[in-house]
Amino acid sequence: MSPELERILSQAQQLDRESQIQLISRLSNQTQPQPEEPIENPWLAIAGSLSDDPFFDDYIAEIERYRQEVDSQAESSAA
């Protein structure tokens, strides 16, 4: 821990309980994103990027085939 942080913590420990609570409240409000700041969804950057891909339908069909294969294996092992 840095000496400056040690000094700050030492000073915070010397505060009365009410002042410590106020300090913690102010610090926690500063570290949390404010509601007016939009939180961007990282998936939106790639959404629709495959719409013009000529292999997209094949890709989806392969996913469906694989999912059916996995499901049938799960059913076989459960029986």
N, C-alpha and C positions, 0 to 999 in steps of 0.2 A: 504494500500500500504506500502511496506517495506521502511525503511529509506534509504536503498541503492538505491532503485528504485527512490525514491523522489529526491535523490542527482543527479542521472544520468539524470532524466528529467529536473531538474533545470539547469544543465550544458548544456544540449541539447538546451534549450530555449535561452541560452546566445550566441549560435552560430549564425553566419550570415546566411542569407537565403540559399545561395549556399551550405554552409557546412551542413545545416539541410537537404537539398535535397539529398546530397551525403550520409549522414548518413542513411536516410530512404531507399535509394536505396540499400545500402549494407545490411541493416538489412532484407529487404524484400527478397533479393536474398538468404540469409542464411536460411530463414524459409520455402522456397518453395522447393519441391523435384526437384532435378536436372534431366534433360532429360535422362542422361545416367543411372539413377537408374531405373530398371524395376519395374513397379507397378504390383504386383501380383493380379490376380483375385481370390477372396475367393471361388468362386464356383468351381474352378478347383480342389480343394482339395477333393470334393465329386463326381466329374464327373465320371461316369461309375461305381459307387459303387453299383448300383442296377442291373447291367447287369447279374449277376448270381442268382439273387433272383427268386425263383420259383413262387412267387406271383406277380411279376412285371407286367405281362400281365393283370392279374385281376385288379391290381391297376390302370393301364392306362384305362381299360374298365370302371371302376367305375368313374374315372375323366370325361371321355367322357359322361357317362350317366348323371352325375350330371350337366355338362355343358349344355347338351340338356334340362334338366329339368329347369334349371335357364333361359335359352333362351326362352323356351316356356312360362314360367311364365311372363317374360318381355314382350313378344308379346301379351299375354292375357291382361295384365294390360294396354298396350298401345292402345289396340283396344277399 
